[in-house]
């Protein structure tokens, strides 16, 4: 006799393991090969991909912690091969986006919280007790160390690295390392980029762009004009310019000391 509860309307893929005391509600979809650990709670609106691992105490697709939420039908969606460790909480969306999403090949360590309408890209790592408020965007390959707190409506760029214990109140551009209080640019995430196959030429160009933006003493608007006109064209340049130009909340400050 199974000690777990699986609603008969839940859509469970092939070779899914559901351990004792797990709870799976009716409006749930779980892909092939996924492991649901004991005492995991999977609520209405959860969409979980293939070959995921959900550890004890995880709660997926709970209603948003938003007093404006009126019970509208929304989802919390997780891609393939993603690991959700102990006591992670992922709230489903509101009428802003109607979904909260986590990409494929991510690792969310113990006690991470994702608020409503958050979007996490692919290959991201959120370390223990990272707390992500509603409406936040975290792009592909971003790494947030432990006890990072991200304010609502913030964006964190692809391949960026945010140091442990940081309070994120401004957008973090792609490819950078961010640390200190208030959160500041402390360099390019060159080690992470090399690990992911970026060429030395590409890394040097990224460093030159951020030197223009953060070190040469110009304001952001002037710096962007210089980068647009003088930096060689590349996908990395285009991504940086697009991110910063779309950053309505502004970007993190430059280094406190040069």
Order of alpha helices (4+ residues) and beta strands (2+ residues): beta-beta-beta-beta-beta-beta-beta-beta-beta-beta-beta-beta-beta-beta-beta-beta-beta-beta-beta-beta-beta-beta-beta-beta-beta-beta-beta-alpha-alpha-alpha-alpha
